[in-house]
């Protein structure tokens, strides 16, 4: 049997898209808070989870006044065509767009690795791994070391000439 947590704070407010949302805040113990914003006219539900370190960085407690400040700091932002809740409060991290499906493939294919793309670099790395043929976990270690040694995005440091 699953126990549902009771809300510790609920408030209704209009967001920047002109719609009314019901904000419900749940305690997630040491993990922080879960904030759910629900719009009944569109059946849209958005969630965010400020962590305990974020709440501390923002100087927030679980008091009703602080929870009111926190929920008042949220608005809707669009990232990659997807709506997210974003707080304007210092200390609360901005939401990150996590690619899914074909978006992951496109993201990886477009990730630069020096003059190549990430798939091209990984293909080279795996080809070199096949030539070396280390066994078991040594293969993982070898691949990691090769990627560190051949990282094309690593800054080039020039040592000064000795006098």
Order of alpha helices (4+ residues) and beta strands (2+ residues): beta-beta-beta-beta-alpha-alpha-beta-beta-alpha-beta-beta-alpha-alpha
